Amino acid sequence: MSARVARPAQQPFAKGHGAGNDFIVLPDPDGRLTLSAADVVSLCDRRTGIGADGVLRAVRSAADPEAAAMASDTEWFMDYRNADGTPGQMCGNGIRVLARYLVDAGHIQPGTLTLATRSGLRTVHVAHRTADYDGPVTVDMGRPRLPGPPGITVSAGAHSWPALHVDMGNPHAVAFVDDLRHPGDLSSPPNVTPPDAYPHGVTVEFVVRRGPYDLALRVHERGVGETRACGTGACAAVAATLHTGAPAGIYTVGMPGGQLRVDALADGSMELTGPAAIVASGTVRL
């Protein structure tokens, strides 16, 4: 691993999003950047920083101790941090944005590639861009794991609902609701009981079934707040729907920031597809 050195006065960055779920990408190929939780919070502040739901540090696997064991399988590691500075295991939209960035920056070619995450390796396919469209990005999200802790209840607004635990590499509690307005303001975390079910927090999805293979949801993301989209949340919502007896197939998942597609495959795995775009670049003082 390369030795850590004093960080530059001006750090290059890119800003991207997937269906409105936005991220700051910090290129750090040689693993020389020491990024504190306070740095992440400052960068993600929407008034005094760049503003984002999270930070993606793009670092070569061999240059980061968390990913060194995966260096023989893939060159690049997604060091994802939530907006509150905490490390994240997996981010479905984030990994698609990172893949788009790596293609746009010339580090990799469009097509199929493998990226390392704290939840292991993920296969990503980046479509060739056209004159007026970046092209979709698809990621193999693996197999959801459920059920988890029993008897979970989620409360928000003036309502409470039973919820199903779904593990997508990060923890989710999925509640089916009649109206997406019922959870009210999701700037603060919903109340989840029993209190010891998720000692490190949980991302909560409120889901409405709009029809066969068609869902809509709102998400309070752990360490972030309400986000305009959530890739792992979309997959968790589909996994919970399948658990009720719905068939596998191609699901449309609508969220405030846009629409994602989840392919629930016959072998139990899921693929997440949607837009991913880099919208700005520059330098920032850390």
N, C-alpha and C positions, 0 to 999 in steps of 0.2 A: 504494500500500500504506500502511496506517496505521502511524504511528510506534510503535516499541516503547516501552513505559512500564514503570515499576516494577510488578512483579506484585503482586496482592492478597495480603494476609496470609492470607486463607482462599480457596482456589480451589474453586469448585463442581465436583462430579464426579458421574458415574453409574456404576453397576456392572452389566454385562450379560454374557450368555454365549450361545453357540450350541452346543448339544449338549455342554455342559460345558467348552468352550473359552472361557475367561473374559477379559474386558477391562475396563479403566478408561477411561471416556469423559470427556475434558476439554473442555467447551465453550469455544471461543475464536473466536467468529465474526469478530472484527475483527483477528485475527492479532496480538494484543498480548502473548501469553504466550511468554516465552523458556524453552523446556523443554530442560534438559541431559540427557545420558545418565545422570548421577548421580541426577537427579530421577526418571527412569523406573525405574531399579534400585530406588530407595527405595520408590516407590509400589507396585511389583510384588512386593516382599518379603512373603511370606505370614505372617511373624511380627511384623515391625516396621512394615509398611506396610498398605495395603489388601489387597494380594495379587491377582495376575492373571498371565495369560500374555503380556499386552502392553498398551500404551496406545494409544488412538485419540484424537487431537486433532481435534476437529470445527471446521474453520476454513473461511471462505468462500474460494473459489478466488482471487478477486481480491485477497485480503489476504495471500496466501502466494506468495513468488517461485517456488516449485517448481510451483505450479498455475496461475499467472497466465495462461499461454498457453491454458489450458482454460476460462477464466472465461466465455467467450462460449458455451460448450456446457453448463456446469453451474455451479450456485451453490456447491456444497459439495465440499470436498477432504478425503480421509481421510489424515491424517498418522499413519501407523502406525509404532509403535516396538516392537521385540521387548523381552522382559523384561530383556535385558542392555543395553538402551539403544541398540542399533543400529537405524537406519532399516530398515523393511521395504518391499519394492516392492508386494506384494499380499498380501491375507489374505482368503480366502473366507468364513470365519466372521466375521471382524472387520468386513467391509463390510456383512454382513447385520445385525450388531448395531448398527453406526452408523446404518444406514437405519431400524431400529426406534427408536433413540433420537431421530432427527430427527423422526419421526412423533409419538412420544410427547410430545416437547417442543413440538410445534406449529409447527416450522419448515417442514414440508412436509406434504402430505396423503397418506393411503394411496393406493396405486396404483403406477404405473410412473414411475420417476425415473432420473436419470443422476448418478453420483458420479465424481469424479476421484480417481485413485490415481497412485502413482509409475509404475505400469505402463500408464497411460492411462485412458480412460473405461470405465466399467462400467455397464450397465443393470441396475437392481434393481427387483423388484416386491414391494411390501409389502402383504400381504393385510389386509383389515379385521379388527380383533379382534372376538371374541365375548365373552360374559359370563365365560367360564371359560377362554379360550384366546387367546393373543396373535396367533395366525395365523402361517402359514409365511411365510418370506421367500425369494425366489428371485433369484439373480444370474446374469447371463450371463457365464460365465468365459472366453469366447472359444475359440480353437483351441489345443490343446496343440502344442508343438513338440518333435519327437523324430525320430530318435535324436540323441544328443549325443556327448560324448566316448566312444570305444569302450573296451572292456576294463575296465569299472568293476567292482570287487569291494567288497562290504560285509561287515564282520566285527563280530560282537557275541556276547557270551557265549562259547561254545566252538565257534561255527559261522561259516562264511563262505558267501556266496552271490554269484552274478553279479547285477548290477543294471543297470537301464535308466535312462538320463537322460531326464527329462521336464521341459520348461520350461512352467510355468503362470503366467508373469510373475515367478516366483521359481524357483530350481533345486531339483529333486527327483531322488533316486536310489531307484528302486523295486525291491525284491527280493521274489520269490515264495518263501514258506517253507511247510513242512509243518505247523508248529505255532507259534502265536504266543507260546508260552512259551520257545522256543529262543533268541530274542535276549537274554533275561535282563533285567537292570537297564538301563534306558535313560536314567538320569539324566545319564550322560556321553555325549558323542557317539560313535556307532559309528565304527570305523576304516574309512575309505574310501580305496581305492587305484585308480589312481595318485595320489600326494599332490598333484599339480598340477592334477588334474581340476577341483577346486572351490576356487580360491584364497580365496574369500570365504565358504566354508562351504556346506553343503547340508542340506536337510531329507530325512530318510531314512524310507521307508515299508517295513514288513514286512507282506506281504499273503498271506492265505489265501483260496483260492477255495472258497466253501462250496457253490456250485451255479451254474447258469446265472443270470446277472444278479445274483449275490449274492456280495459280498466282505466280508471282515473284515480289519481292519488295526490295527497299532500304529505310532505315529509318534514319531520324535525330531525336533523342530522346531528348525531353525537359530536360535540365539540365545535359546532358551527351555528346551529339555529335552523330556522326554516329555510330550505334551499329551493330554488326554482326547478331543480331536477335532481335525481339521485339514481345512478345506474344500478348499484347493488340493491337499492330500495325497490326499483322496478322489478328486478329479478326475484326479490323476496316476496313481493306482492303476487307475482305469478306462481311462485312456489306454494304460497299459502292457498291460492285459488285451486291449484292442482290437488292439494291436500283435502279439499272439500269434495273431491270426486270429479272435477272438471277435467277434460281431456288435454293431453299434450297437443302442441301445435304452435302456430305463430300468433303471438299476442301483441296488440297495440296498447301502449301504456301512455296515457296523456297526463302531463304535469303542467304547472303554471308556466314553465319556460319552454315547453315544446313537447314533442312526441318521440318516444323511443320504441324500438321493436325488440321483443324478447322471443327467441325461438326456443321453446321447451321441447327438447329432443326426446326420442323414444328411450334412449339409454339413461335418462334422468339428468343429463347435463343441460346447460343453458348457454345461449349465445346472445349477446347484447349488441344492437346495431343502432347507430344514430349519427347525427352531425357532430363534427369536432372541428373547430376553426381557431386559428391564431389570428388575433385582431390587432395586436399592437406589440411593439418591442422598443427597448430603450435601455437606459441605465438608471440605477437607483442607489442612493447612499444607504448603507445598512447602519 
